[in-house]
Amino acid sequence: MTKQKRKVYRLNDFFFKNLMGDEKRSNLTLRFLNLILNRTGEDAFKSIQFLKTEQDPLTKDGKLSILDVKASVDDKTFVNIELQVSRQNYIVERSMFYISRIFSEQAVRGHDYDELKPVIGINLLDFKLFDELSNWHNTANFTVKGIEKPITDCLTMHFLELPKLKFSDVKKAKRLEAWGAYFSGVSDEKELEVLCMNEPLLKEVLSYEQAFTNNDEMYRKYQQREDAIREETTKIRLGEKRGEKRGIIIGRKEGKKEQAEAMAKKMLVDKVDLKIIAKYTELPLEEIIKLSKS
């Protein structure tokens, strides 16, 4: 019996960390970064050192934890790669918090301001973040109105919105688009073959993916991570639904109270007895008395 081919969700952070956060495949990470940052020739990053992340994919109590790829490039720039698969309103703030923390932690080590290294935050998103922008790759940095150039390169954020990535002819896909198409998972095997012609290093990526899925232990950990993410996402959605329902109930109660107070004020103008007002508006007598004095 032929063994069924295993598949992976390529934005699963356990898989991504093993693919792009391992020194054995640092050439892949360097290539990906240089394409995102549009660095070529002498300007391209040549070496990378992966920094230890603070948490493992699953904590000891089984709760979901954040996993990312942190690296120091050419000993002069820090890079933080984050994956986000579901839309969250605070993704920009979270990215800014992480890269700001990396930047500020350098000062603790006794560096002068002019010795602080720039920090780049790269956010790989499986949803549309900026609905008003058509580009799938957008950059944010510090600017001053009237000045086109950023006033500093200390902190920069890149947002790669994979659902926005579209091309009519896969043969004309640019090299960064080829990487985006791979991580989005929307391309079939034939399209991936074409993309590998445009970006040969993707062959090495696909080769590792096959080795990963064939490794029973690695694939088991990948599935555990997927289960944890699914469970946590379900909890968040249920919490949001409960919050919405509670908000509707509270809103209705507040609306009824406002209507009752409006009626009470009209009855007070007509000099209706306070107890009768309380009876028909169902407001406490104490509130009726307060309204009569206001």
Number of C-alpha atoms within 10 A of each C-alpha: 3 4 5 6 8 11 12 16 13 15 19 19 24 23 21 19 17 17 20 21 23 16 14 10 15 18 16 19 19 18 20 18 19 18 17 19 15 11 13 11 8 7 9 16 19 14 13 19 16 17 14 11 12 10 11 13 21 18 11 8 6 11 12 19 14 14 20 21 22 21 22 17 17 13 12 12 16 24 23 20 22 21 19 16 13 12 12 11 9 9 17 14 9 13 22 16 13 16 24 17 12 19 19 13 13 15 13 9 8 10 12 10 9 6 11 17 20 17 24 27 24 23 20 21 23 19 16 18 19 12 8 7 11 12 14 19 19 13 13 13 15 13 13 9 6 6 8 8 12 13 11 11 14 18 19 21 21 19 24 23 23 22 16 17 16 14 12 7 8 17 15 13 18 15 21 19 23 26 22 22 23 22 19 19 14 13 15 10 9 9 17 22 16 16 26 21 15 19 18 14 17 20 15 13 18 14 10 15 20 15 13 20 18 14 11 11 11 16 19 12 15 21 15 16 20 17 13 18 20 13 13 14 14 12 12 12 11 12 12 12 12 12 12 12 12 12 12 12 12 12 12 12 12 12 12 13 15 12 12 17 19 14 14 25 17 12 16 17 9 9 11 13 10 16 14 13 23 18 11 11 19 14 16 12 15 11 13 20 14 9 14 14 7 6
